[in-house]
């Protein structure tokens, strides 16, 4: 089993920045692809960003490209999501997830999920 715990969420004004962290424990592997997803109330959980096991390949949703950056520190079993130029539409619960396969944009490819951290962006 892999346990994932997100942190770093909070309240921020539009245009501000936050850095989310996802700490992994248990049977972790540097070969796991990692992803970030988000879900606003009443909406479907959507893809935000993903990175391959070594961090060499990254993908971003078009809505966050150029503003968000995913990175990982495999030595410390941590993945990050740097969020800049935040907009009110970024408000959601953000989840990190681990994929024992290859990097993916699809929710069902991820085997392990954190409990989420709330990000609220005010206008």
Buried (B, 14 or more C-beta within 10 A) or exposed (E): EBBBBBBBBEEBEEEBEBEBBBBBEEEBEEEBBBBBBBBEEEEEBBBBBBBBBEBEEBBBBEBBEEBBBBBBEBEEBBBBBBBBEBBEEBBBBBBBBBBBEEBBBEBEBBEBBBEBBEBBBEE
